[in-house]
Amino acid sequence: MGNRGMEDLIPLINKLQDAFSSIGQSCNLDLPQIAVVGGQSAGKSSVLENFVGRDFLPRGSGIVTRRPLILQLVNSKAEYAEFLHCKGRKFVDFDEVRLEIEAETDRITGSNKGISPIPINLRVYSPHVLNLTLIDLPGMTKVAVGDQPVDIEHQIRDMLLQFITKESCLILAVTPANTDLANSDALKIAKEVDPQGLRTIGVITKLDLMDEGTDARDILENKLLPLRRGYIGVVNRSQKDIDGKKDIRAALAAERKFFLSHPAYRHIAERMGTPHLQKTLNQQLTNHIRDTLPGLRNKLQSQLLSLEKEVEEYKNFRPDDPARKTKALLQMVQQFGVDFEKCIEGSGDQVDTSNLSGGAKINRIFHERFPFELVKMEFDEKELRKEISYAIKNIHGVRTGLFTPDLAFEAIVKKQVIKLKDPCLKCVDLVVTELVTLIRKCTEKLGSYPRLREETERIVTTYVRERDSKTKDQVLLLIDIELSYINTNHEDFIGFANQLSDSRVQVIRRGWLTINISIMKGGSKDYWFVLTAESLSWYKDEEEKEKKYMLPLDNLKLRDLEKGFMSSKHVFAIFNTEQRNVYKDLRQIELACDTQEDVDSWKASFLRAGVYPEKDQGENEDAMNPSDTVSMDPQLERQVETIRNLVDSYIGIVNKTIRDLMPKTIMHLMINSAKDFIHSELLAYLYSAGDQGSLMEESAEQAQRRDEMLKMYHALKEALVIIGDISTTTISTPMPPPVDDTWLPSAIVPSRHLNGAPSQPTPGSPRAHARPPSPAQPLAGVRRPARAVAARTAAGLLGRAAHPVEPARSIKQSPVLSLLLLVWVFPPRGKNITG
């Protein structure tokens, strides 16, 4: 019984090649194919034209084939050609085919003889061809001519290797007979990628152009440089015949006559010539496809599974459904709303593991970036104390105040609260920027419909911008509310009474510092320092039990010092302005910190305690108006310190309130409002924005991609169906055994007939490990005994060493008949079976 579907294998591969080529990639699926390689003017184009029976390939000197040509031959009743890049156009005139190949080649490579790996797909339907797929590759060259790239040889070689290195590719190595076979570029490159010769088929052209008295018999009989699949000789038209428009059918007849009449080739004439080459390639490609079916099936199944996910996106795109656009629009808007909400709430299907995005980024703005902006508003301690001093003086007027005025506190607090507006507005801007980015990201899924995506993005972004203005108004309202009433009864506020009761003992700062003392007096030591508004004390450790010293702050100032040569710490000093000893017999105390930031922080704390840097005195002396300088009046300094601590306490309360209300305000007025708008109003805005038909117009690229994706999907499904129908026990010719060429230097050992009788080697008879891998056919007009024919039939079933291929019809022979033939030709020992 035959194998249903086997005859569909080559057309199946053609469909897959078309589907893959149409989208510019191969889905990582190496399809079985035959690549034609050879040097320039080796006769590759003539071989292909003989297959088709028409002149259709470009001709000329130098490099003519500059792009791979995938030639798909399909047996059909009608005769015409089609290009994949010209879908729907049938070429009946094959001169137009040639012109189209040249035009398409120039379109990609230009007219400067350059090359390109992008293939041209040509399918030829004809009753004179067998199903066959070949790839015509540029001829190998050595020297760049004209304005070709200087590395043209390497470019062509790299292109050839892209095809022939694949295990699924059979190599048709074309070599002219009038050159030395040992110098064949085609065989050399084939040997590199196929050292065992499992995939290489040799073709010898121009046999009629050999010098008189020479022939290629040893090559064609596989005696010189043996190939596992052997060699096939062909005779093409000469350039004179081509220029004279000699008919290819007449050329094929002349080729047949040449082999039958040539004394060196007549005994192998039946396995020479273009028809036999075409038939052999058809059989070998079919068998090669069958051998690669298991791996091909697995890859097809894998590709189908991956495509199903993409095809699922197109399930609602039914051109024959009149309500398709409405359904698609509704689904797209709903999906956009779901995606936007998931990105905000953090419950998306695809979690970004490399960067913060969406709701997480907004949360970071709320609880990291915004508090940081508030902290960045560090008060200039010197300037703040100066403002407080002026406020107190201005409120007292001509009188000298005995008590700390409330109005000075309120004036300073309001001035500091107003400064909160900038970080609050900046927080809103950061959230708006992130929302716009999020909207753009969520509309990516609408890319199939450019107009819909553009309108959706515009409408939602415009809404967010509108809410941005309203949110900022509300934020400014919060600040105005804080300014409208200074609540000094707040439970967290320290209050005037508390501040006045302990202002002299309030601790401003605690921390470790290093006192630098000369080595003679004990060196540097670390102590725990406590700074209050009245004194600086240091202890042995942070438990503050063992006090080492307490230094009053009266008449103290700060001085900057350069970092020591041998020390990595940053240093500053405290000294007395009245030239008195500060500590023991030291006129100044050198204090050291690990970083400059710590030094600056301690200096700010000393400023709060009324200890100013040394340079301030010089600045005060240079001032235009001495009355504007900071007073050293102790009573005024105590009032300044009191208000400074009260401002600190109240601004802390305001900051806490603002940090809590800002995220709530933005979430309510902007983010939640945007979600509600998308779910309830976006669809109405889209309908009013324009015609629904124009909104749902697909982009040309997307429509083409969808069509090609669906085409490939169905091609893969069809391929799997056809492969599934093919019997796994297909009867076909196995791979020929490796060629044993160890006998080449010595004399040829005569072989034996199947019945054991010695005889001279006859063309086509099995020779152990050495005969050409093609079955010998009887010469035309010669009749042979039936028993000899049966013997050869049995040998075709058992002696595969000499027969790499069989005619396609051999796979349809009956197993029962084959068994009877075997018993008839090889009877059991001791018995005679007569016919």
C-alpha positions in Angstrom: 0.0 0.0 0.0 1.2 3.5 -0.6 1.6 6.2 2.0 -1.1 8.8 1.9 0.3 12.2 2.1 3.9 11.4 0.9 3.3 13.2 -2.4 2.2 16.3 -0.5 5.5 16.6 1.4 7.3 19.0 -1.0 4.2 21.3 -1.6 3.8 21.3 2.2 7.4 22.6 2.6 6.7 25.1 -0.1 3.7 26.5 1.9 5.8 26.8 5.0 8.6 28.5 3.1 6.1 31.0 1.7 4.5 31.7 5.1 7.9 32.2 6.7 9.4 34.3 4.0 6.4 36.6 3.8 7.1 37.8 7.4 10.8 37.9 6.9 11.8 35.2 9.3 11.9 31.4 9.5 10.4 30.9 13.0 13.7 29.1 13.8 12.5 26.2 11.8 15.0 24.7 9.4 13.0 23.4 6.5 14.3 20.6 4.3 15.5 22.1 1.0 18.1 21.7 -1.7 20.7 24.4 -2.1 22.5 24.8 -5.5 26.2 25.8 -5.1 29.0 26.2 -7.5 31.4 28.7 -9.1 30.4 31.4 -11.5 29.6 30.0 -15.0 29.5 26.5 -13.6 26.1 26.0 -15.3 23.8 26.3 -12.3 21.3 28.5 -14.0 21.2 26.2 -17.1 20.4 23.2 -14.9 17.5 25.0 -13.3 16.2 26.2 -16.6 16.4 22.7 -18.0 14.2 21.5 -15.0 11.6 24.1 -15.9 11.9 23.8 -19.7 11.9 27.6 -20.1 14.4 30.5 -20.2 13.6 32.6 -17.2 16.9 33.3 -15.3 19.1 36.4 -15.8 22.1 35.9 -18.0 25.4 37.8 -18.4 29.0 38.0 -17.5 30.4 38.1 -13.9 28.0 37.7 -10.9 24.4 37.5 -12.1 22.6 35.8 -9.2 23.0 38.3 -6.4 20.1 37.2 -4.2 19.1 33.6 -3.2 16.3 32.4 -5.5 13.9 29.9 -3.8 12.6 28.1 -6.9 9.5 26.0 -6.1 8.5 23.6 -9.0 4.9 22.4 -8.8 3.5 19.8 -11.2 0.3 21.3 -12.6 -1.8 21.2 -15.8 -1.4 24.9 -16.5 2.0 26.6 -17.0 2.7 29.9 -15.3 4.9 31.5 -12.6 4.2 33.5 -9.4 6.4 35.6 -7.2 5.8 35.9 -3.5 6.3 39.6 -3.6 3.8 40.0 -6.4 0.8 38.1 -4.9 -2.0 37.3 -7.3 -0.1 38.1 -10.4 0.5 35.2 -12.8 3.4 35.4 -15.2 2.8 33.5 -18.4 5.6 35.0 -20.4 8.9 33.8 -18.9 10.8 36.7 -20.4 8.8 38.8 -17.9 9.9 36.5 -15.1 13.5 37.2 -15.9 12.9 40.9 -16.0 11.0 40.7 -12.6 13.9 38.8 -11.0 16.4 41.5 -12.3 14.2 44.3 -11.0 13.6 42.7 -7.6 17.3 42.0 -7.3 18.2 45.7 -8.1 15.5 46.9 -5.7 17.4 45.4 -2.7 21.0 45.3 -3.9 21.1 48.2 -6.3 22.9 48.0 -9.6 26.4 47.9 -8.4 26.8 44.1 -8.4 26.3 43.9 -4.7 24.6 40.9 -3.0 21.9 40.4 -0.4 20.8 37.4 1.7 17.1 38.3 1.3 15.6 35.6 -0.9 13.3 35.9 -3.9 10.5 33.3 -3.9 9.5 32.1 -7.3 6.9 29.3 -7.8 6.6 27.7 -11.3 3.6 25.6 -12.2 4.1 23.3 -15.2 3.1 19.9 -16.4 6.7 19.2 -17.3 8.2 19.4 -13.8 8.2 17.2 -10.8 7.5 18.7 -7.3 10.8 20.1 -6.3 12.2 23.0 -4.3 15.7 24.4 -4.9 17.6 27.4 -3.8 19.8 29.0 -6.4 22.7 30.8 -4.6 25.2 33.3 -6.0 28.2 31.7 -7.7 31.5 31.7 -5.8 34.0 34.2 -7.0 37.6 35.1 -6.1 38.1 38.7 -7.3 35.9 41.7 -7.0 35.1 43.3 -10.4 33.8 46.7 -11.3 32.3 48.5 -8.2 31.7 45.3 -6.2 32.7 45.3 -2.6 36.3 44.2 -2.1 35.2 41.5 0.3 32.6 40.0 -2.2 34.3 36.6 -1.9 33.7 36.5 1.9 30.2 37.9 1.5 29.2 35.2 -0.9 30.8 32.5 1.2 29.0 33.7 4.3 25.7 33.7 2.5 26.2 30.1 1.2 27.2 28.9 4.7 23.9 30.4 6.1 22.0 27.8 4.0 24.2 24.7 3.6 25.4 24.5 7.2 21.8 23.5 8.2 21.4 19.7 8.7 18.1 19.9 6.9 19.7 21.2 3.7 20.8 18.9 0.8 23.7 20.3 -1.2 23.7 20.2 -5.0 27.3 20.8 -5.8 27.6 21.8 -9.5 31.1 21.4 -11.1 31.9 21.9 -14.8 33.6 18.8 -16.4 36.2 20.9 -18.2 37.9 21.9 -14.9 39.9 19.8 -12.4 37.5 18.2 -10.0 40.1 18.5 -7.2 39.8 22.3 -7.6 36.0 22.4 -7.4 34.8 25.3 -5.2 31.4 23.6 -4.8 32.8 20.3 -3.5 35.3 22.1 -1.3 32.7 24.2 0.6 30.4 21.1 0.7 33.1 19.1 2.3 33.6 21.7 5.0 30.0 21.5 6.2 29.3 17.9 5.3 32.5 16.0 5.8 30.7 12.6 5.8 29.0 13.4 2.5 25.6 12.6 4.0 23.9 15.6 2.3 26.0 16.2 -0.9 24.9 15.4 -4.4 27.4 15.9 -7.2 26.4 17.4 -10.6 28.9 17.4 -13.5 28.0 20.0 -16.3 29.6 20.8 -19.6 30.5 17.2 -20.5 30.4 18.1 -24.1 33.1 20.7 -23.7 35.8 18.4 -22.5 39.0 18.1 -24.6 38.9 15.5 -27.3 40.1 12.2 -26.0 39.1 12.8 -22.4 36.0 12.0 -20.5 34.5 12.1 -17.0 33.7 8.4 -16.7 35.7 7.9 -13.5 34.0 10.8 -11.9 30.5 9.7 -12.9 31.2 6.2 -11.8 32.2 7.6 -8.4 35.8 6.4 -8.6 37.4 9.8 -8.4 36.6 11.8 -5.2 33.7 9.5 -4.3 30.5 10.9 -2.9 28.1 9.0 -0.8 25.2 10.0 -3.1 27.3 9.9 -6.3 27.4 12.1 -9.3 25.0 12.8 -12.2 26.1 14.3 -15.4 24.2 16.8 -17.5 24.7 18.6 -20.8 23.4 22.2 -21.0 23.0 24.5 -23.9 26.0 26.4 -25.0 26.1 30.2 -25.0 25.7 30.1 -28.7 22.5 28.0 -28.3 21.2 30.4 -25.6 21.9 33.5 -27.8 20.2 31.7 -30.7 17.2 31.0 -28.6 17.5 27.2 -29.0 14.5 25.5 -27.5 15.1 23.7 -24.2 13.1 20.7 -25.3 15.5 20.3 -28.3 18.4 20.8 -25.9 17.1 18.0 -23.7 16.7 15.7 -26.7 20.3 16.6 -27.8 21.4 15.8 -24.2 19.8 12.4 -24.4 21.4 11.6 -27.7 24.8 12.7 -26.4 24.7 10.2 -23.5 23.4 7.3 -25.6 25.9 7.9 -28.4 29.0 8.7 -26.3 31.2 5.5 -25.9 32.3 6.5 -22.4 28.8 7.2 -21.1 26.3 5.0 -23.0 26.5 2.3 -20.4 25.2 4.8 -17.7 23.0 6.9 -20.0 19.9 5.9 -18.1 21.2 7.6 -14.9 22.6 10.7 -16.6 20.8 13.8 -17.9 18.5 16.5 -16.7 15.3 14.3 -16.4 17.1 11.7 -14.3 18.6 14.5 -12.1 15.2 16.0 -11.6 13.7 12.7 -10.7 16.5 11.8 -8.4 16.3 15.1 -6.6 12.6 14.7 -6.2 13.1 11.3 -4.6 15.9 12.4 -2.4 14.2 15.5 -1.2 11.1 13.5 -0.5 13.1 10.9 1.4 15.1 13.7 3.2 11.8 15.3 4.3 10.6 12.0 5.5 13.8 11.4 7.5 13.5 14.8 9.2 9.7 14.4 9.9 10.1 13.6 13.7 12.2 16.6 14.4 10.1 18.8 12.1 6.9 17.6 13.8 8.2 18.6 17.2 9.3 22.0 16.0 6.0 22.6 14.2 4.1 21.7 17.4 6.3 24.1 19.4 5.8 26.9 17.0 2.0 26.2 16.8 1.8 26.5 20.6 3.7 29.8 20.7 1.5 31.2 17.8 -1.7 30.2 19.5 -1.1 32.9 22.2 -0.7 35.6 19.5 -3.6 34.3 17.4 -5.7 34.5 20.5 -5.4 38.3 20.4 -7.0 38.2 16.9 -10.0 36.1 17.9 -12.4 39.1 17.8 -11.2 40.3 14.4 -13.7 38.7 12.1 -14.0 40.7 8.9 -17.3 39.0 8.0 -18.9 40.1 11.3 -20.7 43.5 10.8 -20.6 44.2 14.6 -16.9 43.3 14.8 -15.7 47.0 15.2 -18.2 47.7 17.9 -17.2 44.6 19.8 -13.6 45.3 19.4 -13.9 48.9 20.5 -15.8 47.9 23.6 -13.4 45.2 24.5 -10.4 47.5 23.9 -11.7 50.2 26.2 -12.6 47.7 28.9 -9.1 46.2 28.7 -7.5 49.6 28.8 -9.4 50.4 32.0 -8.5 47.0 33.6 -4.9 47.5 32.7 -4.8 51.0 34.1 -6.4 50.0 37.4 -4.1 47.0 37.7 -1.0 49.1 37.2 -2.2 51.5 39.9 -3.3 48.9 42.4 -0.3 46.6 41.7 -2.2 43.5 40.7 -1.0 43.2 37.1 -0.5 39.9 35.4 3.1 40.8 34.3 5.2 42.1 37.2 8.2 44.2 36.3 11.2 42.8 38.2 13.7 45.4 37.1 12.2 48.8 37.7 9.5 50.5 39.8 6.4 51.5 37.7 2.8 52.5 38.1 1.4 52.4 41.6 4.7 51.5 43.2 6.4 54.5 41.7 3.5 56.8 42.8 3.8 55.3 46.3 7.5 56.1 46.3 6.7 59.7 45.4 4.2 59.9 48.3 6.3 58.4 51.0 9.9 59.0 49.9 10.3 61.7 47.4 7.7 64.2 48.9 9.1 63.8 52.5 12.6 64.3 51.1 11.5 67.5 49.4 10.2 68.7 52.8 13.4 67.8 54.6 15.4 69.6 51.9 13.8 72.8 53.1 16.4 73.0 55.8 16.2 76.3 57.5 19.2 78.6 57.3 19.8 78.7 61.1 21.6 82.0 61.1 19.0 83.6 58.8 16.1 82.2 60.8 17.4 83.5 64.1 18.1 86.9 62.5 14.4 87.0 61.3 13.1 86.1 64.7 15.3 88.8 66.3 14.0 91.5 63.9 10.4 90.3 64.4 10.7 90.6 68.2 12.3 94.1 68.0 9.8 95.4 65.5 6.8 94.2 67.6 8.2 95.9 70.7 8.8 99.1 68.8 10.3 101.8 71.0 9.8 99.8 74.1 12.0 97.1 75.5 9.9 94.0 75.8 10.0 91.9 79.0 8.1 89.0 77.5 8.3 86.9 74.3 5.6 88.3 71.9 3.1 85.9 70.3 3.0 87.9 67.1 6.6 87.2 66.4 6.0 83.5 66.7 3.0 83.6 64.3 4.8 85.8 61.7 7.7 83.4 61.6 5.5 80.3 61.5 3.4 81.7 58.6 6.5 82.5 56.6 7.7 78.9 57.0 4.3 77.4 56.2 4.2 79.4 52.9 7.4 77.7 51.9 5.6 74.3 51.8 3.8 75.3 48.6 6.7 74.5 46.3 7.3 70.9 47.4 3.6 70.2 47.5 3.1 71.4 43.9 6.2 69.5 42.8 4.7 66.3 44.3 1.5 66.8 42.2 3.7 67.4 39.0 5.6 64.1 39.7 2.4 62.1 40.0 0.9 63.7 36.8 4.1 62.8 34.9 3.9 59.2 36.2 0.2 58.9 35.3 0.8 60.2 31.7 3.6 57.6 31.3 1.2 54.9 32.7 -1.5 55.9 30.2 1.0 55.7 27.3 2.1 52.2 28.5 -1.5 51.0 28.9 -2.4 52.1 25.4 0.3 49.9 23.8 -2.3 47.1 23.5 -4.3 49.4 21.3 -1.5 49.5 18.8 -3.6 47.5 16.3 -5.7 50.6 15.9 -3.5 53.7 15.7 -6.4 56.2 15.6 -8.1 54.6 18.6 -4.8 54.6 20.5 -4.2 58.2 19.7 -7.7 59.3 20.7 -7.7 57.3 23.9 -4.3 58.6 25.0 -5.4 62.2 24.1 -8.7 62.0 26.0 -7.4 60.4 29.2 -4.3 62.6 29.3 -6.4 65.7 28.8 -8.6 64.6 31.7 -5.6 64.1 33.9 -4.2 67.5 33.0 -7.6 69.0 34.0 -7.6 67.2 37.3 -4.0 68.4 37.8 -5.2 72.0 37.9 -8.0 71.1 40.4 -5.7 69.1 42.6 -3.2 71.9 42.8 -6.0 74.3 43.8 -6.9 72.0 46.6 -3.3 71.6 47.7 -2.9 75.4 47.9 -6.2 75.5 49.8 -4.7 73.1 52.4 -1.8 75.5 52.8 -4.1 78.5 53.2 -6.1 76.6 55.8 -2.9 76.0 57.8 -2.1 79.7 57.5 -5.6 80.8 58.6 -5.3 79.6 62.2 -2.2 78.8 64.2 -3.4 76.3 66.7 -1.2 76.7 69.7 -3.5 74.3 71.7 -2.5 71.4 69.6 -1.7 68.4 71.8 1.7 67.9 70.2 2.8 71.6 70.5 5.2 72.3 73.4 3.6 75.7 74.1 5.0 78.9 75.6 4.6 77.8 79.2 6.5 74.6 78.7 9.1 76.3 76.6 9.7 79.0 79.1 9.9 76.6 82.0 12.7 74.5 80.5 14.2 76.7 77.8 17.5 76.9 79.7 17.8 73.1 80.0 16.4 72.0 76.7 18.8 69.6 74.9 19.5 70.7 71.4 21.8 67.9 70.3 23.5 64.7 71.6 26.2 62.7 69.9 29.8 61.4 69.9 32.7 63.8 69.2 36.4 63.4 69.3 38.5 65.9 71.4 41.9 66.4 69.8 44.5 66.9 72.5 48.3 66.9 72.0 50.0 63.5 72.3 51.9 64.8 75.4 48.6 65.3 77.2 46.9 62.0 76.3 46.0 62.3 72.6 42.6 62.2 71.1 39.6 60.8 73.0 35.9 60.1 72.1 33.2 61.5 74.4 29.5 61.7 74.5 28.5 65.4 74.1 25.3 67.0 75.2 24.5 70.5 73.9 21.8 72.7 75.5 20.9 76.3 75.1 23.2 77.1 78.1 26.1 74.7 78.1 28.2 72.0 76.3 28.8 68.9 78.4 30.6 65.7 77.7 30.4 62.3 79.4 32.4 59.1 79.3 29.6 57.3 77.4 26.0 57.8 76.3 24.5 56.7 79.6 25.5 60.2 80.8 26.4 59.1 84.3 30.0 60.1 84.5 30.3 63.8 83.4 33.8 64.8 82.4 33.2 68.5 82.0 30.6 71.2 81.4 31.5 74.3 79.4 29.2 77.4 79.6 28.4 78.9 76.2 28.9 82.5 77.1 31.4 84.3 74.8 32.0 81.2 72.8 32.5 81.1 69.0 33.3 78.5 66.3 36.4 78.3 64.1 37.1 76.2 61.0 40.3 74.1 61.0 41.9 72.2 58.2 42.0 68.4 58.4 45.2 67.0 59.8 47.8 65.5 57.6 47.7 62.1 59.4 44.0 62.2 60.3 41.0 61.4 58.1 38.5 63.2 60.4 37.0 66.6 59.8 37.8 69.2 62.5 36.4 72.4 63.9 37.2 74.4 67.1 35.4 76.2 70.0 37.2 79.2 71.5 36.5 82.1 74.0 36.3 85.6 72.5 37.8 87.1 75.7 41.0 85.1 75.3 40.3 82.9 78.3 41.1 79.2 78.6 38.2 77.1 77.4 39.2 73.7 78.9 42.0 73.3 81.4 45.0 75.2 79.9 43.6 75.1 76.3 42.6 78.4 74.6 40.4 76.3 72.2 38.9 72.8 72.0 39.4 71.0 68.7 36.4 68.7 68.0 36.5 66.1 65.2 33.8 64.2 63.2 34.0 61.4 60.7 32.3 63.3 57.9 31.9 66.9 56.8 28.1 66.4 57.0 28.4 65.7 60.7 30.5 68.9 61.2 27.9 71.0 59.4 25.1 69.4 61.5 26.9 70.2 64.7 27.6 73.8 63.5 23.8 74.2 62.9 23.1 73.0 66.4 25.6 75.4 67.9 23.9 78.2 66.0 20.6 77.4 67.7 22.4 77.6 71.0 23.8 81.1 70.1 27.3 80.0 69.3 28.2 81.6 66.0 31.2 81.1 63.6 34.2 83.4 64.0 33.7 85.1 60.6 30.2 86.4 61.6 31.9 89.1 63.7 33.8 90.4 60.7 30.7 90.4 58.7 28.9 92.4 61.4 31.7 94.9 61.6 31.5 95.4 57.8 27.8 95.9 57.8 26.5 99.2 56.6 24.2 99.7 59.5 25.5 98.5 62.9 21.9 98.7 64.3 20.9 95.8 62.0 23.4 93.3 63.4 22.3 90.6 65.7 22.2 91.8 69.3 24.1 90.0 71.9 21.6 91.0 74.5 21.1 87.9 76.7 17.4 88.5 77.3 16.8 88.9 73.5 18.8 85.8 72.8 16.6 83.8 75.3 13.5 85.1 73.5 15.0 84.2 70.1 15.8 80.7 71.3 12.3 80.3 72.8 10.6 81.3 69.5 13.0 79.1 67.5 12.0 76.1 69.5 8.4 76.9 69.3 8.6 77.3 65.5 10.4 74.0 65.3 7.6 72.3 67.2 4.8 73.8 65.2 6.3 73.4 61.8 6.8 69.7 62.7 3.0 69.4 63.3 2.2 71.1 60.0 4.6 68.9 58.1 3.1 65.8 59.6 -0.4 67.0 58.6 0.7 67.9 55.1 2.5 64.5 54.6 -0.7 62.8 55.6 -3.2 64.9 53.5 -1.2 65.2 50.3 -1.4 61.5 49.2 -5.1 61.5 50.1 -5.8 64.6 48.1 -4.0 63.4 45.0 -5.6 59.9 45.2 -9.1 61.3 45.5 -9.0 64.2 43.1 -6.7 62.7 40.4 -6.0 59.0 40.5 -9.4 57.6 41.6 -11.2 60.2 39.5 -9.2 59.1 36.4 -10.1 55.5 37.0 -13.8 56.4 37.3 -13.6 58.5 34.1 -12.0 55.6 32.2 -14.7 53.1 33.3 -17.7 55.3 32.9 -17.1 58.2 30.4 -14.2 57.3 28.1 -16.4 55.3 25.8 -18.8 58.2 25.3 -15.9 60.6 24.6 -14.5 58.2 22.0 -17.9 58.0 20.3 -18.2 61.7 20.2 -14.5 62.1 19.0 -15.2 60.9 15.5 -16.6 58.2 13.3 -16.4 54.7 14.8 -15.2 53.3 11.5 -12.2 55.6 11.3 -11.4 54.9 15.0 -11.3 51.2 14.4 -9.2 51.3 11.2 -6.2 49.0 11.5 -2.8 50.1 10.5 -1.6 48.6 7.3 1.4 47.0 9.1 -0.9 45.5 11.7 -3.4 44.1 9.2 -0.5 42.6 7.2 1.0 41.1 10.3 -2.3 39.6 11.4 -3.0 38.1 8.0 0.5 36.6 7.8 0.2 35.4 11.4 -3.1 33.7 10.7 -1.7 32.3 7.4 1.3 30.8 9.2 -0.9 29.5 12.0 -3.2 27.7 9.5 -0.1 26.5 7.5 1.4 25.0 10.6 -1.9 23.3 11.5 -2.2 21.9 8.0 1.4 20.8 8.1 0.8 18.9 11.3 -2.3 17.3 9.9 -0.5 16.1 6.7 2.5 14.9 8.8 0.2 13.1 11.1 -1.4 11.2 8.1 2.0 9.9 6.9 2.8 6.4 8.0 5.9 6.1 10.1 6.8 2.8 8.3 7.3 4.5 5.0 9.2 2.3 2.6 11.9 4.4 1.0 15.6 4.1 0.1 17.8 4.4 3.1 21.0 6.5 3.1 23.8 4.9 1.1 26.7 3.5 3.2 29.9 5.5 3.5 32.1 5.3 0.4 35.2 3.2 1.0 37.9 4.9 -1.1 40.8 2.9 0.4 40.9 0.9 -2.8 41.6 3.9 -5.0 45.4 3.6 -5.3 45.2 -0.1 -6.0 43.7 -2.1 -8.8 39.9 -2.6 -8.8 38.9 -5.9 -7.4 36.3 -7.7 -9.6 32.9 -8.1 -7.9 30.6 -11.1 -8.0 27.0 -11.6 -9.1 24.4 -12.3 -6.6 24.5 -16.0 -7.4 28.2 -16.1 -6.5 29.6 -16.6 -10.1 32.6 -14.3 -10.8 32.3 -11.9 -13.6 33.7 -8.7 -14.9 32.3 -5.6 -13.3 29.3 -4.4 -15.3 28.0 -0.9 -15.2 25.3 -0.6 -12.5 26.1 -3.9 -10.8 26.7 -3.8 -7.0 30.4 -3.2 -6.1 31.2 -3.5 -2.4 31.5 0.0 -0.9 32.5 1.5 -4.2 29.9 1.6 -6.9 28.1 4.8 -7.8 25.1 5.2 -5.6 22.5 5.1 -8.3 20.6 2.1 -9.7 21.6 1.1 -13.2 18.8 1.0 -15.7 18.8 -1.2 -18.8 19.8 0.5 -22.0 17.1 1.5 -24.4 15.9 -1.4 -26.6 17.8 -4.1 -24.7 15.8 -7.0 -23.3 17.0 -9.0 -20.4 15.9 -12.3 -19.0 13.1 -12.1 -16.5 15.2 -13.9 -13.8 17.9 -11.2 -14.2 15.3 -8.5 -13.8 13.9 -10.2 -10.7 17.4 -10.4 -9.3 17.9 -6.7 -9.8 14.5 -6.0 -8.2 15.6 -8.1 -5.1 18.9 -6.3 -5.1 17.0 -3.1 -5.0 15.2 -4.2 -1.8 18.2 -5.8 -0.1 21.4 -4.4 -1.5 21.0 -0.8 -0.5 24.8 -0.2 -0.6 24.7 0.3 -4.3 21.3 2.0 -4.6 20.8 5.3 -2.8 17.5 6.0 -4.3 14.6 4.2 -6.0 11.9 5.5 -8.3 9.0 6.9 -6.4 6.8 4.0 -7.5 9.0 1.5 -5.7 7.6 2.6 -2.3 4.2 1.4 -3.4 5.2 -2.2 -4.2 3.4 -4.9 -2.3 5.4 -6.5 0.6 4.0 -9.9 -0.3 5.3 -9.6 -3.9 8.7 -8.5 -2.6 8.8 -11.6 -0.3 7.9 -13.9 -3.2 10.7 -12.4 -5.3 13.2 -12.9 -2.6 12.3 -16.6 -2.2 12.4 -17.1 -5.9 15.8 -15.5 -6.4 17.4 -16.9 -3.3 16.0 -20.4 -2.7 16.7 -22.1 0.7 19.7 -24.3 0.9 19.3 -27.8 -0.4 16.1 -27.1 -2.2 15.3 -26.2 -5.9 12.5 -23.9 -6.5 11.6 -23.7 -10.1 9.6 -21.0 -11.7 
